[in-house]
Amino acid sequence: MLLISGCTYAEELLVSNYFGNNVVRFDPHSKRNLGTFDGGSLQGALGMTTGPDRRLYVCSEITNEVQRFDLKTHRYLDTFLKGKGLSHPTAIFFDAAGSPFVANFEESTISRFNSKGRYLGNRVVPKEGGLDGPDVGTTLGPDGKLYAPSFNSNAILRFDPKNGAFLDTFIAAGVGGMTQPRTILFRDRMVWVTCDNGNKVVRYRLDGTYIDTFVKPGAGGLRGASGMAFGKDGYLYVSSWRNSRVLRYSLKTGEFVDVFADKGLKGCTYLLFVP
């Protein structure tokens, strides 16, 4: 339980552990490791999200699966997606109708499924618009468009989620020094992007123009910037997967604050706050 400016809230920070093959739970107030989600057979845990059913969905890249867990008991429920339509899945998100979409790194596609998990085909076909390695931050933006970090081509592309048509290159390779984009978040009318080999967080306006490098390269020992999440405590959390740490930065200045966690982590790739 955390108390900030008279407001009380309870939440956990979930960290996907690529080489640990699990999801680790942390208390953001005490930094205490609360344990892992039990069961399942995650191998190469990457992107995750909560679904319309208030359950946790986690991409298991090596096994080509999306596994589902109970957020209250922290136990494995089932393998929601497996096999067809999956090719090294990195990210999962849901549209307003409750249909899941999955980004596939190997084939450079984005697949669509119905709410029961039946494969409906590729919404974004292989290499559409130059897509090459859609990563963990593939998501729907506040404008309703589909944003895909194209890891291997160092760009962020936009697609129409209704038909998969390529719309534009939202941020071209090299703009603002962006390389190997991974997580994309939207806040304060800005687009925040982690850069893996750039070891930094860069920000853009909603029209894709560069604003600044908010977290400077290597700040606080950042190596392999991957996951990112906004804490209610006024900190920006960033996973440094190459040295297995979660670091915190000031949301006002981008300055390094502290190492939030480094125990029990092996290649931490994605961050998610849950109630």
N, C-alpha and C positions, 0 to 999 in steps of 0.2 A: 504494500500500500504506500503510495507516494503522495506527499502534501506539497502543493505548489501554489503560492499566493492565495491560500485559503480554500483551494479546490482539491478535493481528494479523488484519486482515481487508482485503479488497480490494472496493471497490464503486465505482459511478459514480452521480452524480446526473443524471437525465434531466430536461430542461426543455422542455415543449412551447411553441413560439413561434407564437402565433396569426397575427401579421402577418408574421413571418419565414417562415411556411409550412414549418416543419421542426422537428426535435427535436435539441436541442443536448446534448452530453455534457460533464460536468465531473468533475474529480477533487476530491472533498470535502476532501482533505488539503492539496493545494497550491493549490486554486482554479483550476487550469489548465483552459482550454477545450480539450477533447479532439477537437473537431470535431462534425460532424453525422451523422445517419443518411443514407446515400446512396440516391439514386433515389426512385422513387415520385412522386406528384404531390399532396402534401398542400397543402390550401388551408384555412386556419383550423384549425390543429392545436389540439385541446383535450384531453379526457381520454384516458388510456392505461393499459394494464395488461399484465402478462405472463400468457400463457395457459398451459393445462396442457401445451402442447407446448414451453414455455420460449421462446416467441417474443414479440416486442413487438407489441401491437395499439394503433393510434393512430386516434382519431376525426378525420376530415377534414370539418369542418362544412359548408363551402361546396360541396364536391363530393358530399355525401351518401354518404360512403364510410367504411369502416374498413379501413385498410391494415396490412399485416403486414411486420415487419422481423426480420432475424436479429440476435440479441443478441451474437453472437460476431464476425461480420464487419461488422455495422452497415449492412448493405445491404438494400434493398427486396426482398421476396420476391413478394408478390402483393397484390391488392385482395381481401381476405377477404369483405367485405360491400359491396354497392352497390345503390342504388336502392330496391327494394321493402322496406318496413319501416323506412326511414330518412327522417327529416325534420329536418335540422340536428342530427345526432348530437353529443352533448356528452360522454357517458360510456359506457364498456363495462366489464362485469365478468362473471365466470363463476361458475356455481353449482357445487356439489360434484360434480355429474354431468358437468361440463365443457361445459354449454350456455351460450352467451353471451347476455347481456341488453344492450340498448342504450337509453339515455335519449335522447329526441328533444325538443329545445327547442321547435321550431315548433309541433308538433301536441300537445305536452304528453302524450306517451305513453311507455311503456317496452315495447320490442319484444323478443321472444324468438326465438332461432334454434337450429337443432341444431348439433352439433359440426362439421358440414361446411359450415355457413353458410347452410342453407336456412331461409327465413323461416317461422316457425310462428304468426305472428299477434301482435297486441298483448297482452302480458300485463297491462299496465295501460292501459285504454282512455282516450281523450282526456278531459282535465279531471277524471278520477276523483278524488273527494274534495277537489276544488278545486285539483288540481295545475296549476300555471301556470309553465312554463319549468323542467323538471327539469335541473339543471346538472351540472357536471363531477364532483361528489362523490357522485352516485347510486351506492349500493352495498348489499351485504348486511351487516347488523350481526352482532355476536357472538351475538345471540339468534335468528339465522336469519331475521329480518324484513328487508324491503326498505325502505331509507331513501332518501328523495328530497328534496334541497333544492329547494324551490319558489321559484325566484329572484324571480319577479314578484309573488308574494303574501307574500314575506318569512316563510315558514314551513318547517318540516321535517315531512314526512308519512311515514306508515308503511303498507306494503302487505304482503299475504300473497304471497310469491313463487310459491306453488303455483298460485294461481288469480287473482291480481291484485286481490283484494278490498281495498278501503280499510279499514284497521284503526283509525287514529286520527291526529290532529294531534299529533305527538310534541312539537314546540315551536311554539307559536302565534306569530304576528307580534308583534314588539315585546317578547317575553319576554327579559329580559336585554339589551334594546336590539338584538336581532338584526334586521338588514335585509339583503336580497339575499344569502342564504346560498349558498356555492359548494362548498367541500370539507368533507366530514365524515370525521373520523378517530376511532378508539377507542383509548384508552390509559389505564392506571391506573384502570380502572372509571369513566372519564369520557368524555364526547362533546365533541370539539373541532371548532369550526366557524369558517371564515373568512367574514367579512362584506365584500362588495365595497365598497359605498359607505360602509360604517362604518369601513373602513380599520383593522380590528382582528381579533383572534381571541378568541372567547368560549367558555366551558366550561360543561357541564351534567352533572348526574348522570344515571345510566342510566334514571331515571324522568322525565327531561326538565326537572327543576327547575334553575334557574340557580345556578351556583357563583360565577363571577367573569369579568371581562374580563381575560384572561391577557396578551394583547398590547394595550396601550392604543392608542386611535385615533391614527394617524399616527406611531407610535413608529418612530424611525429613518428617517423619510421614507416610511412605508408608504402607498401610494396605490393602491387597488384590490386588496384582499387576495383572492387567488384560490386558487392551489395551496398545499399545505402538506405537509410530510413530516418525520418524526422521524429525525434523524441518530444514528448510533452514537457520534458525538463529543460527545453531550450538548447538542446544539443543536436548536432548532426552526427549520426552513427555511420561509420564506413567500415566495411570489412576489407582487411588487408590479407588477401588469401595466400600470397607467397610466403608470408611469415606467420600465418595463422593467428591473426589478432583482429579484434574489433576495436577501433579507435573512435574517440569522440572529439568533436570540434564545436566551437561556438557558432551558433546559427546567426549571430549578429556580425561576426568578423571573419569567420573561417579559420581562426587561430586554433592550433592544437590545444586540447584540454588535458586528456589523459588516455591511457590504455584501459579501455573498459573491460576487456576479457582477453586472456591468452591461454587459459587452462582448458583442456578438454576439446580443443579445436584443431582440426587438421584440414586445411584448405577451405576456409569459410568463404562461401561464394554468394550468399543471399541473406538479406535481413528482412524481418517482418514483425511489426508490433501487433499483438492480438490482445483483446480484453482478458 
